[in-house]
Amino acid sequence: MNFRRQRRERIELSMTPMIDVVFLLLIFFMVTTTFEREAALKIELPEARGETSSENKPLEVVVDSRGRYFIGGHELVNVRIETLKKAMSQALKQGARRVVVISADKQSPHQSVIRVLDAARQLGLNHISFATQAESDSQ
């Protein structure tokens, strides 16, 4: 009879795969995290009183949920870029500033907004902004 103890092999846990997973998670979180930049300088802007003149109104292009365009409260006859450019240049001749404000419905097609940006670029208008509204707490 052999009463010798059998030697058990020592179980080793390899840490390499776990370290690889931790590094992959670290890289994933570094890439997907957005950083908020805060201004280092706190300044107070001067105040001024005055009326805005009607001649200095920006050129506002409204895009509704179906992709139709409105300039100056009037709907354009079609959605072609040539028509949009003519209406924008005509509004500029009537005294609008060379600043374009795009007021697009959140359901409007993306292509409609891109068409306004393209028309503005072709007319040489570089100052473009998008109209938004404050986010409500009910959402």
C-alpha positions in Angstrom: 0.0 0.0 0.0 1.2 3.4 -0.9 0.1 6.0 1.6 2.1 8.8 0.2 0.3 12.0 -0.4 -0.3 12.9 -3.9 1.1 16.2 -4.8 -1.5 18.6 -6.1 -0.6 21.0 -8.8 -0.6 24.6 -7.6 -3.4 26.6 -9.3 -2.2 29.8 -10.8 -4.4 32.6 -11.8 -3.1 34.5 -14.8 -3.6 38.2 -14.3 -2.7 39.2 -17.9 -6.3 38.9 -19.3 -7.7 40.8 -16.4 -5.2 43.6 -16.9 -6.0 43.7 -20.6 -9.7 44.1 -19.8 -9.0 46.9 -17.3 -6.8 48.8 -19.9 -9.5 48.4 -22.6 -12.1 49.8 -20.2 -9.9 52.6 -19.3 -9.3 53.5 -23.0 -13.0 53.2 -23.7 -14.0 55.6 -20.9 -11.2 58.1 -21.8 -12.4 58.2 -25.4 -16.1 58.5 -24.7 -15.9 61.1 -21.9 -16.7 64.6 -22.8 -14.9 67.4 -20.9 -16.5 70.7 -20.0 -14.3 73.7 -20.4 -14.8 76.5 -18.1 -13.6 80.0 -18.8 -10.5 80.9 -16.7 -11.4 84.6 -16.8 -14.6 85.9 -15.3 -15.6 89.1 -16.9 -18.6 91.4 -16.7 -19.7 92.9 -19.9 -20.7 96.5 -20.1 -24.4 97.4 -20.3 -25.9 99.6 -22.9 -29.4 101.0 -23.5 -30.6 101.4 -27.0 -33.2 100.3 -29.4 -32.6 97.8 -32.1 -33.1 99.2 -35.5 -35.3 97.4 -38.0 -32.6 97.7 -40.6 -30.2 95.5 -38.6 -32.3 92.4 -38.3 -30.6 89.2 -39.2 -31.7 87.2 -42.2 -33.9 84.5 -40.6 -34.6 81.3 -42.5 -37.3 79.1 -41.0 -37.4 75.4 -41.9 -40.6 73.6 -40.8 -41.1 69.9 -40.0 -41.8 69.1 -43.6 -38.7 70.8 -45.0 -40.4 73.9 -46.4 -38.6 77.2 -46.2 -39.9 80.6 -45.0 -38.0 83.9 -45.3 -39.6 87.0 -44.0 -42.8 85.1 -43.1 -43.3 84.1 -46.7 -43.1 80.5 -47.9 -40.9 79.7 -50.8 -42.5 78.2 -53.9 -40.2 75.1 -53.9 -37.3 73.7 -51.9 -34.7 74.0 -54.6 -31.4 75.6 -53.7 -31.7 78.2 -56.5 -35.0 79.4 -55.2 -33.6 79.6 -51.7 -30.5 81.6 -52.9 -32.7 84.1 -54.8 -35.0 84.6 -51.7 -32.0 85.1 -49.4 -30.2 87.5 -51.8 -33.5 89.5 -52.2 -33.9 89.7 -48.4 -30.3 91.0 -48.1 -31.1 93.7 -50.7 -34.0 94.8 -48.5 -31.7 95.7 -45.7 -31.2 92.5 -43.7 -27.8 92.1 -42.0 -25.3 89.5 -43.5 -26.0 87.2 -40.5 -28.1 84.1 -41.1 -30.2 82.7 -38.3 -31.6 79.2 -39.1 -34.8 78.3 -37.1 -35.3 74.7 -37.9 -38.0 72.4 -36.4 -36.5 69.5 -34.5 -38.4 67.2 -36.9 -37.2 68.9 -40.1 -35.2 66.8 -42.5 -31.4 67.2 -42.1 -31.0 67.8 -45.8 -33.2 70.9 -45.6 -30.9 72.5 -43.0 -27.8 71.5 -45.0 -29.3 73.1 -48.1 -29.7 76.4 -46.2 -26.1 76.2 -45.1 -25.0 75.5 -48.6 -27.0 78.4 -50.0 -25.5 80.8 -47.4 -22.0 79.6 -48.3 -22.6 80.2 -52.0 -23.8 83.7 -51.3 -20.7 84.4 -49.2 -22.5 84.6 -45.9 -20.1 83.4 -43.2 -22.0 84.3 -40.0 -24.5 81.6 -39.4 -26.3 80.7 -36.1 -29.0 78.3 -35.1 -32.0 79.4 -33.1 -32.8 77.2 -30.1 -35.1 77.4 -27.1 -34.4 76.7 -23.5 -34.7 73.0 -22.5 -37.8 72.4 -20.3 -37.7 70.3 -17.1 -40.7 68.3 -18.1 -38.8 66.1 -20.5 
